[in-house]
Amino acid sequence: MPSPAKTTDAEIIAAAQKLVERRGRGGFSMKDIATAVGIRAPSLYGRFADRAQILARVEIESWRRLEAELGRAALPADPVQGLVAQARAYRTFAKTHPEAYALMFDPRAARTDEGTRARARALAPTLPGFAALVGGDSAGPDGRALLAARVLTPFLHGFVSMELGGAFRLGGGVDEAFEHGVKTILAGLGTKPGPRNLVRRRPAPARSPGRARGRRRKP
């Protein structure tokens, strides 16, 4: 009978995730992962083709953790306050796990169906709040809730990326700026567009024939 495995895939991914948090995506090797779980590197290659495959699994697990944080922050009774709370949870997650967060948005990461599904699941806890705010309940590519989420998400990502990079150097309250930005965007999303105000041009004053043709010469 074959000997039982000394470690599981989940334990390997958990070890890789810790290495990502401590050293960043480029700060460790397959040998480092193998050592962390008590196996030899050839045994690790028997489970995963390369480091990129392990990083892809770490990325998906990071999206799952963000999904859990956003789900805990949801407030179904008050969609606006719920979305504010979820925005705060998003920021806290990024600041608590900066290297994992960077991996989640790394342009070098492979685009896979599993990764896309993980992103969709992470967004799902916010969609009921957006739907209640802007109307409609569709979460499809043309749904208003998803459109609204795509307005707020770039602000969140841009803000925390600048914050993690130490880009806010002009003083002032960064927390206050974050709160103001989130609430301003949500207030704008919740505003119902009204009919366009038509600007009517005033009719030009009638001109006398003399003015129209120029001054007449005296005989």
C-alpha positions, 0 to 999 in steps of 0.5 A, spaced: 500 500 500 502 507 498 504 511 504 499 516 506 501 523 504 505 527 509 501 533 507 495 536 503 494 541 498 490 545 502 496 545 507 501 547 501 497 553 499 496 555 506 504 555 507 505 559 500 500 564 503 504 565 509 510 566 504 506 571 500 504 575 506 512 575 509 516 576 502 511 578 497 510 573 490 517 573 488 520 572 495 520 565 495 521 558 491 518 552 491 524 549 495 521 554 500 514 552 500 516 544 500 521 546 507 515 549 510 510 543 509 516 538 511 517 535 504 522 535 499 521 539 493 520 533 488 514 531 492 511 538 491 512 538 483 508 531 483 502 535 486 503 542 482 506 543 476 510 550 478 510 556 482 505 560 478 500 554 479 501 555 487 500 562 486 494 562 482 491 558 488 493 563 493 490 568 489 483 564 489 484 563 496 485 571 497 479 572 494 475 567 498 477 571 504 475 578 502 468 575 500 468 572 507 470 579 510 465 583 505 459 578 507 460 579 515 460 587 514 453 587 510 447 590 513 441 588 509 437 593 513 440 599 511 444 598 504 448 605 504 450 604 511 452 596 509 456 599 503 460 604 507 461 598 512 463 593 506 468 599 503 471 599 510 472 592 510 475 592 503 480 597 506 482 593 512 483 587 508 488 590 503 492 594 509 492 587 513 494 583 507 498 588 503 502 582 499 496 578 498 492 584 495 497 586 490 497 578 488 490 579 487 490 585 482 497 583 479 497 583 471 502 577 471 497 573 474 494 568 469 486 569 467 482 563 469 475 561 469 476 559 476 479 566 478 473 569 475 468 565 479 472 567 485 472 574 483 464 574 482 463 570 489 467 576 492 463 581 489 456 578 491 455 580 498 455 587 495 450 586 490 444 586 494 446 593 497 447 596 490 441 593 487 437 597 493 441 603 492 440 604 484 434 599 483 433 593 480 436 586 482 440 584 476 447 582 477 449 580 470 453 584 466 448 589 464 445 589 471 445 596 474 447 593 481 454 591 477 454 598 474 454 601 480 459 596 483 464 598 478 463 605 480 465 604 487 470 599 486 476 603 482 475 608 488 477 603 493 482 600 489 486 606 487 485 609 494 488 603 498 493 602 493 496 609 494 495 608 501 499 602 501 504 605 497 505 611 501 502 616 496 498 621 501 504 625 503 500 632 503 497 631 511 490 632 512 486 626 515 486 620 510 481 616 514 476 622 513 478 623 505 476 615 505 469 616 508 468 622 504 469 619 498 465 613 499 459 617 501 460 622 496 460 616 490 454 612 494 450 619 494 451 620 487 449 613 485 443 613 489 440 620 486 435 619 481 436 622 474 431 627 472 429 630 465 434 634 462 433 641 463 432 644 456 436 651 455 432 655 451 435 661 447 432 668 448 429 670 441 434 676 438 431 683 438 428 685 432 433 690 428 430 696 424 431 696 417 436 701 418 441 697 422 440 691 418 442 695 412 447 700 415 446 707 416 442 711 410 446 716 407 443 723 407 441 726 400 
